[in-house]
Amino acid sequence: MAGVLDSVNQRTQLVGQNRLELLLFNLGGSQLYGINVFKVKEVLQCPALSEIPKRHPVIRGLAHIRGGTIPIMDMKLATGHPPLTDIENCFVIIAEYNRSTQGFLVKGVERIVNMNWADIHPPPKGAGKDNYLTAVSEVDGKLIEIIDVEKILAEVSPMAEDVSAEIIEAAQEDIQVQKHILIVDDSSIARKQIQKVVESLGVKTTLRKDGKEALDYLLELIESGKDPYNELLLVVSDIEMPEMDGYTFTAEIRANPQLKDMHIVLHTSLSGVFNEAMVKKVGANDFLAKFHPDELAKRVNSRIAELIGDE
């Protein structure tokens, strides 16, 4: 399994072309699941795990890997199924989400497939709101389920979601800005987290679950005779989304004369210098790694102050 990610560094060039590569894995059955290779740091046979007192049931233990200590989460248990057994013969996917590193225990790792975000779709409406899927696709006639890792992390290790009082107080009270903020994210948990931050500052929100939906919304505003720039304070968009990723969404906005001045913040669990370079390449105004309520609130306050200063 060591060689499965040998070329991971070269794979990052796919980002920005509405493409990605999925690492396919299974949880002991025939169903296949996928995780974006760009989030994956390493895949290895499950190491010996140390017990954690009063641990969350989903965390099977701690692994000591390359000088660090990483919590190992049972992906099968996390998605509402019985726990994996015979874990010494299972695999761990080491991945980086939301500024931290976690290990996801899976039964087996299959292969890497090259995909277009346009071929990755939101979960079927009949899946229900409590499902753990953020998207689905098809490979060689088989359904691939992409798990909402942010939902799992929010349940296992909840992050602070409240904005500091001093930052709320710093919000411009005279905003009276009838403008609202467009939030674009395929994770229902992430949308709610961002919405809570923005609305705590007294700013209204509009939610869309992928870049295509968001772009359609902006084009509908134009068709109705409205100027999106006058309607929206800014756009907060995830990068990894089915149908159309955040980079492509941003590029489409910049290519449209009636949208090109929109203020865009890419807000994502992806992190690193590479993403900052991509932000500049596609023309976004800012990049913010998930999820830090105060930092997001400061971005909103800064944009409000900027607009008031322009008046």
Secondary structure, DSSP 8 states (H G I E B T S, - for coil): -GGGGTTHHHHGGGTTTTEEEEEEEESSSS-EEEEEGGGEEEEEE----B--TT--TTEEEEEEETTEEEEEEEHHHHTTS----SGGGSEEEEEEETTEEEEEEESEEEEEEEEEGGG-B---GGG-TT--EEEEEEETTEEEEEE-HHHHHHHHS-------HHHHHHS-TT-----EEEEE-S-HHHHHHHHHHHHHTT--EEEESSHHHHHHHHHHHHHTT--HHHHEEEEEE-SS-SSS-HHHHHHHHHHSTTTTT--EEEEES--SHHHHHHHHHHT-SEEEES--HHHHHHHHHHHHHHHHHH-
